[in-house]
Amino acid sequence: MNRLNQVIEMVRAGLYVYPIVPNGKQPIRNYSYLKATQDIAEIESWFEHEPNINIGLNLAKSNLIVVDIDNHNNDLQAPLQSLNNLGYKLPSNYVELTQSGGLHYYFRSNKPVKPTRKTKFIDGVDLLSDFVVSSPSNNYRVLNGATLDDIPQAPRWIIKALDNRAMPTDKMEDNHYSYKKFYTGYLLDEIVKGVDSGNRNNWIASIFGKLLRAGTEPKNAYNLIHLINNNYVSPPLETRELDTVVKSILKRFINE
């Protein structure tokens, strides 16, 4: 299937598209994501004028959200692991490899999406609901033969993050008890389990972030993380190293 037919198929699936300069990210002159369309005749005219254009998506009009995983340090696993440490899952089978070597995880929303983006949600992770460059653009491709039908509903934490609301983590493990277990209970269980020397920094970052997202005052969260470090981290982080991790997470939290 040629690129024009791929774009027409996207439109027929309910997506809104706009033209981008070949091999780039900027809209063609006189266009923007706000002018994204489903007009097939207009789309055909784009390709007649420039067959090598890239394609952009108006995510909000298409009821889509993209989690953008950066590849700035040639390490895709680091931001994915950081999300996992904070309890944020990416259950999508529709993933695109980007021109820079990053990943775009696509999700649907069953409610209208406001056009916005939350850059640096955590280091190496952006949340997008305004616009994105998409396959079949040059150097963008869908992985593992996925189709648009494979795009799942967005997890609640993504919707809440874009709305700038507090975000409780996903369950840390299944609850095998008869009583109802709440977020705080899962968090306390994770703290008491502790961590050894193999993953101390990421674990401390995860716990401190969860304390903040649970509504703990930053000063109290700081005091608690020192107690946790001294009692449940083996061996404990040095104070200077602990403070570096805490300041990094606090800065992200404040900037959300």
C-alpha positions in Angstrom: 0.0 0.0 0.0 1.5 3.4 -1.0 1.8 6.3 1.4 -1.3 8.2 0.1 -3.5 5.1 0.5 -2.1 4.6 4.0 -3.1 8.1 5.0 -6.6 7.7 3.4 -7.0 4.5 5.5 -6.1 6.5 8.6 -8.7 9.1 7.8 -11.4 6.5 7.3 -10.5 5.1 10.7 -11.4 8.5 12.2 -8.0 10.3 12.4 -7.3 13.9 11.4 -4.2 14.6 9.5 -2.1 17.6 8.2 0.9 17.9 5.9 4.5 18.3 7.2 7.6 19.2 5.3 9.5 16.1 3.9 11.8 14.5 6.5 10.8 17.2 9.0 8.4 18.1 11.8 7.2 21.6 10.7 3.8 21.9 9.0 3.9 22.9 5.3 3.3 26.6 4.9 -0.3 27.8 5.6 -1.0 24.5 7.5 -1.0 23.6 11.2 -2.3 20.8 13.3 -5.3 23.1 13.9 -6.2 22.7 10.2 -6.0 18.9 10.3 -8.6 17.4 8.0 -10.4 14.3 6.9 -11.0 15.7 3.4 -9.6 13.1 1.1 -9.6 15.4 -2.0 -7.5 17.9 -0.1 -5.1 15.1 1.1 -4.7 13.9 -2.4 -3.7 17.4 -3.5 -0.9 17.4 -0.9 0.6 14.3 -2.4 0.2 15.6 -5.9 2.2 18.7 -5.0 4.8 16.9 -2.9 4.7 13.1 -2.8 7.4 12.9 -0.1 5.6 14.9 2.6 5.5 13.8 6.2 2.2 13.4 8.0 1.1 14.9 11.3 -1.9 13.9 13.4 -4.2 16.2 15.4 -4.3 13.9 18.4 -7.1 15.7 20.2 -9.5 15.7 17.3 -8.6 12.0 16.7 -9.2 11.1 20.4 -5.7 9.9 20.7 -2.9 10.3 23.2 0.8 9.5 22.7 3.4 8.7 25.3 6.7 9.8 23.8 9.8 7.9 24.9 13.0 9.9 24.1 16.2 8.3 22.9 18.4 11.2 23.8 21.0 9.1 25.5 20.7 6.0 23.3 19.0 4.3 26.1 15.2 3.6 25.7 15.1 1.3 28.7 16.0 4.0 31.3 12.8 6.1 30.9 10.7 2.9 30.5 12.2 1.5 33.7 11.6 4.8 35.5 7.9 4.7 34.5 7.7 1.1 35.7 9.3 2.1 39.0 6.7 4.7 39.6 3.9 2.2 38.8 3.0 3.6 35.4 2.2 0.9 32.8 2.2 1.3 29.0 -0.2 -1.5 27.9 -0.2 -0.6 24.2 0.5 -2.9 21.2 0.6 0.0 18.8 4.0 1.5 19.1 5.9 3.6 16.4 9.6 3.9 16.1 10.5 7.6 15.4 13.1 9.3 13.3 15.3 9.9 16.3 15.1 6.3 17.5 12.5 7.0 20.2 9.1 5.3 20.7 5.6 6.6 20.5 3.0 4.5 22.4 -0.5 5.2 21.1 -3.7 5.2 23.2 -7.3 6.0 22.6 -9.6 8.1 24.8 -13.3 7.3 25.1 -13.9 11.0 26.1 -12.9 14.2 24.2 -9.2 15.0 24.6 -8.0 18.5 25.2 -4.9 19.5 23.0 -2.0 19.7 25.4 1.4 18.2 26.1 3.1 17.4 29.4 6.8 17.6 28.5 9.3 15.9 30.9 6.6 14.1 32.8 9.6 12.3 34.0 13.1 12.3 32.4 12.8 11.1 28.9 9.0 10.8 28.8 6.5 13.3 27.3 2.7 13.0 27.2 1.1 14.4 24.1 -2.5 15.1 23.2 -2.1 18.0 20.7 -0.1 16.8 17.7 2.5 14.3 16.6 4.4 13.3 13.5 3.2 9.8 12.5 3.8 7.0 10.1 3.8 6.7 7.2 6.1 9.7 7.5 9.7 9.2 6.4 11.7 7.3 9.0 8.6 6.6 11.2 7.3 3.0 11.3 4.8 0.9 13.2 6.4 -2.0 15.1 5.4 -5.6 15.1 2.8 -5.3 12.3 0.3 -3.5 14.5 -2.7 -1.9 13.0 -4.9 1.0 14.2 -7.3 -1.5 15.6 -4.6 -2.4 18.1 -4.6 1.0 19.8 -6.0 0.4 23.4 -7.8 2.7 25.8 -5.5 5.0 27.7 -4.8 4.0 31.3 -6.3 6.3 33.9 -2.9 7.6 35.0 -2.3 9.1 31.6 -5.7 10.9 31.5 -5.1 12.2 35.1 -1.6 13.4 34.2 -2.8 15.4 31.2 -5.5 16.9 33.4 -2.8 17.9 36.0 -4.6 15.9 38.7 -3.0 13.7 41.4 -2.0 10.4 40.1 -2.2 7.3 42.3 0.1 4.5 41.0 -1.3 1.3 39.6 -1.5 -1.6 42.0 1.9 -2.7 43.0 0.7 -6.3 43.2 -2.5 -8.2 43.3 -4.4 -8.1 46.6 -4.9 -11.6 47.9 -6.6 -10.5 51.1 -10.3 -10.4 51.8 -10.4 -6.7 53.0 -10.2 -3.8 50.6 -6.7 -2.5 50.2 -6.0 1.1 49.3 -3.1 2.9 47.6 -1.4 3.8 51.0 -1.4 0.1 52.0 0.4 -0.9 48.8 2.9 1.9 49.3 3.6 0.9 52.9 4.1 -2.7 51.8 6.6 -1.7 49.2 8.5 0.5 51.7 8.8 -2.3 54.2 10.0 -4.8 51.6 12.9 -2.4 51.1 15.7 -2.7 48.5 19.3 -3.9 48.3 22.3 -2.3 46.7 21.3 -3.3 43.2 18.5 -0.7 42.6 18.7 1.8 45.4 18.6 5.1 43.4 15.6 4.1 41.3 13.8 2.6 44.3 14.3 5.8 46.4 13.1 7.9 43.4 10.0 5.8 43.1 9.1 5.8 46.8 9.7 9.6 47.1 7.6 10.2 44.0 4.8 8.1 45.4 4.8 9.9 48.7 4.4 13.2 46.9 1.6 11.9 44.7 -0.2 10.6 47.7 -0.4 14.2 48.9 2.4 14.2 51.5 3.9 17.7 52.1 7.3 17.8 50.5 9.0 18.6 53.8 7.4 15.6 55.4 8.2 13.4 52.5 11.8 14.5 52.7 12.0 13.5 56.4 10.3 10.2 55.7 12.6 9.3 52.9 15.6 9.7 55.2 13.9 7.4 57.7 13.1 4.9 54.9 16.7 5.1 53.6 18.2 4.4 57.0 15.8 1.5 57.8 14.8 -0.2 54.6 17.7 0.4 52.1 20.7 -1.9 52.4 23.2 -0.4 52.5 21.7 3.1 52.9 22.5 5.8 50.3 25.0 8.5 51.5 23.1 11.7 52.4 24.5 13.6 49.5 23.5 11.0 47.0 20.0 10.7 48.6 19.5 14.4 48.5 20.5 14.5 44.8 17.8 11.9 44.0 15.2 13.6 46.1 15.8 17.1 44.5 15.5 15.6 41.0 12.1 14.1 41.8 10.9 17.2 43.6 11.8 19.4 40.7 9.8 17.2 38.3 6.9 17.2 40.7 6.9 21.0 41.0 7.1 21.4 37.2 4.1 19.2 36.5 
